[in-house]
Amino acid sequence: MILDLVRQSDLAFAGMSGRLGAEAPFARPALIIGLGLRAQRAYVSLMNISDLILPGSPLAALDARARSVFADLVQTYLSTGQAVGSKSLAQNLSDKGGLSLSPATIRNVMAELSQLGLLGKDHISAGRRPTQQGLRLFVDGLLEIGDLPKSERKALEAQIKASNESPDDILSRASSVLSGLAGGAGLVLTPSMQSPLRHVEFVSLDARKALAVLVYADGQVENRIMNLPRGVLPAQLEQAGNYLSARLKGKTLDQSRTQILSELNEGRAALDAAATNLIKQGLADWSGDKKRSLIVRGRSRLLDNVQAQTDLERVQRLFEELERKEALIDLLDRTETADGVKIFIGSENPLFALSGSSMVVAPYVGADAQIIGAVAVIGPTRLNYARVIPMVDYTAQIVGRLLGNPED
């Protein structure tokens, strides 16, 4: 099964039109992440990287020497943030892997990689750095990810978990911890207010408005102001509240909406017209309203590795993008449609196209094993992916476990 998944992902990547430098598909999850961290590690432990490469894929255009040069160059760039020259690369390859290549040979290989759209340079005499397409290829096909050490897992959980903390405290702490450990901004998309309801009540404010009070099974209370249909009296507000409380107790709005509307439309609810209209209006107003919020921590950490004026301008643009919380919430909402960690690099996500940033995001699940939110790290495209990916993945597991089983 794992081999089939590898082939599907590799063939999909091979189907990119034109040269390798063409734009990668929007929001395409990385190969190793699509397999899941455990499956990927188990598979790679049985085979070397050459066994993962199929004819026609981008990696098949590179021989073993070119792959070694490319992988080492990207790893050095991710570590230093600097363009990499042929002399330093030759020394790295010799020291790390015993591969003896002259700087002239490496320059030829780098030129070929540049023609494929994998490398670029700031000016003629500079070293090379990976392009966005090069980073995507590296993450999908060459990046090796290991488990977080047991000591780091225990420390991460201890920092997020504290006795008697509310769900909001857990989510806020998770965002801060991710930021501190990953060196970027930590983001947490809070769960939607779609937990089961316990009670619904309408309180009259004046002749034209009422307060709808929704009490959830987990103790949370939500107040919403509604415009009243014409002719609604206090007795009908009470009647509508009693009806909804009986139908919604132990269920979410989404679970009960269809049944309630069916009863109302077929006249089986034993309610007068004013109460019926009030309930219909309430269900319409509440439809699709998830009441999401976004917790962002660690913006200042994005300034830690600013090395040039262009870096500062990029971070300033990222600050502006982080202020667009509604767009970020929408983006993270869309990552909840599938399991597993996802990676957005540069302009693959239009929201970060100007700042050239990357985002690593993982959904977390609630007590019913349904995805209810997401955690993420945003930073420069030269994130330490090998460290950030398992960290985000494990943080999502911790958050889901703590929210789903508060006594753990």
C-alpha positions, -999 to +999 in steps of 0.1 A: +000+000+000+028+024+009+045+017-024+013+025-043+011+059-024+047+066-034+040+059-070+008+080-070+026+110-055+057+106-077+036+103-109+015+133-100+047+153-095+060+140-128+029+152-145+039+189-141+038+206-174+070+219-191+103+222-173+107+215-136+107+252-130+069+254-137+047+264-108+039+235-084+002+227-079-014+248-052-013+235-017+000+201-028+010+181+004+046+168+004+051+131-005+066+122+029+038+139+047+011+123+026+024+089+036+023+099+073+055+102+093+055+066+106+048+050+073+074+072+056+101+063+080+093+026+079+094+027+041+126+047+037+143+024+063+138-005+038+149+013+006+174+039-005+164+071-022+171+057-056+144+031-051+118+059-046+125+075-080+103+065-110+112+072-146+098+106-157+098+121-122+118+153-116+143+134-094+149+109-123+165+138-142+193+139-116+220+113-113+233+102-079+260+128-079+236+157-088+212+145-061+240+146-035+251+181-045+215+193-046+206+178-012+238+191+005+233+226-010+197+228+002+206+215+037+234+241+040+211+269+028+184+259+053+210+259+081+227+292+073+203+312+052+232+320+029+238+312-008+262+283-011+294+284-031+312+255-049+343+255-027+323+252+006+300+226-010+330+205-021+344+206+015+310+197+030+306+167+006+341+155+014+337+159+052+302+144+055+300+117+029+335+112+016+324+123-019+354+139-036+344+164-062+363+194-074+348+229-072+348+231-110+328+198-112+303+211-086+299+244-105+290+223-136+264+203-116+250+235-101+246+250-136+226+220-147+204+222-116+199+259-123+188+250-159+162+226-144+149+255-123+160+241-090+187+266-081+190+304-085+215+331-075+213+368-065+240+380-088+267+365-112+295+360-086+272+347-059+267+311-047+235+293-054+203+289-033+173+267-039+143+281-058+108+276-045+106+246-069+139+233-056+127+235-020+095+217-029+115+189-047+138+186-017+109+184+008+090+159-013+118+136-023+150+141-003+141+153+032+146+128+060+124+131+090+129+113+123+109+110+154+112+137+181+135+123+208+115+110+238+129+137+260+117+164+236+083+148+234+080+148+272+092+184+274+068+196+247+039+179+264+049+193+298+050+228+285+016+226+269-001+208+296-007+223+331-032+214+358-066+230+357-060+249+325-090+258+303-091+249+266-083+285+257-052+283+279-040+251+263-044+265+228-026+297+237+002+278+253+005+255+223+009+285+200+036+301+222+055+268+227+055+261+189+068+296+182+096+293+208+108+259+196+104+262+159+117+298+155+087+311+136+053+324+145+030+298+161-006+296+150-035+277+165-070+276+149-095+271+178-123+246+176-156+256+162-185+261+186-201+229+173-202+209+205-235+194+217-260+218+231-277+215+265-302+244+265-315+272+243-333+303+255-346+335+240-346+367+261-366+397+249-345+429+246-372+451+230-400+448+205-376+441+176-347+423+192-340+393+214-310+376+229-305+340+220-286+322+248-270+289+237-256+267+265-233+239+254-228+206+270-192+215+279-204+245+299-196+272+273-223+298+269-228+318+237-251+349+234-264+361+200-286+391+193-314+384+168-339+406+150-374+393+158-399+384+132-430+406+133-456+398+160-434+376+183-446+378+220-427+368+252-448+336+254-437+326+219-400+333+228-404+308+257-422+283+235-395+285+208-367+281+234-384+250+250-389+234+216-352+239+205-339+227+239-358+195+236-347+188+200-311+200+204-301+185+238-271+163+233-268+172+196-251+199+176-269+224+155-257+208+123-269+173+135-305+186+143-311+213+117-326+191+090-349+172+114-362+205+130-368+222+096-387+191+084-410+191+115-416+228+111-424+226+073-447+197+077-466+213+106-456+186+131-441+209+157-473+221+174-460+257+173-478+288+161-466+308+131-446+334+151-426+308+171-421+288+139-407+318+120-384+327+150-369+292+150-364+292+112-347+325+114-324+314+142-314+282+123-307+303+092-287+329+111-266+302+128-261+280+097-224+276+090-213+300+118-184+282+133-172+311+155-135+303+148-107+324+162-069+324+155-042+325+182-009+339+169+022+340+190+059+348+184+058+374+157+090+389+172+109+357+166+105+363+129+131+391+133+157+369+150+174+358+117+170+390+097+203+393+078+197+420+052+173+448+042+155+424+019+149+400+048+135+429+069+111+439+041+100+402+038+093+400+075+074+433+074+052+419+046+046+387+066+035+408+096+009+424+073-002+390+061-006+377+096-029+406+104-053+392+078-067+367+103-099+360+083-079+348+053-056+328+076-086+311+093-101+303+059-067+288+048-064+267+080-100+256+077-093+241+043-064+221+058-090+202+079-103+183+049-076+156+052-053+140+078-016+146+081+009+175+081+008+198+051+035+222+039+029+254+019+061+269+004+062+305-009+037+313-036+020+279-035-002+297-010-013+331-025-017+345+011+021+344+016+032+351-020+046+385-012+066+376+018+080+343+004+071+324+036+064+288+044+038+273+066+037+238+082+003+229+095-014+199+111-050+193+121-060+181+156-090+159+165-115+160+193-129+132+215-150+119+186-119+115+164-132+143+141-109+172+130-118+203+150-089+227+145-053+231+134-018+241+146+009+257+124+042+274+122+049+302+098+084+314+089+108+320+061+111+294+034+144+282+049+126+267+079+143+237+095+117+214+080+132+182+094+126+196+129+095+217+125+074+190+107+075+164+135+072+191+161+040+205+145+027+169+141+033+160+177+019+193+190-014+186+171-015+152+188-010+167+222-037+194+217-062+169+204-056+146+234-058+173+260-090+188+245-106+154+240-096+139+274-089+168+298-081+143+326-051+128+307 
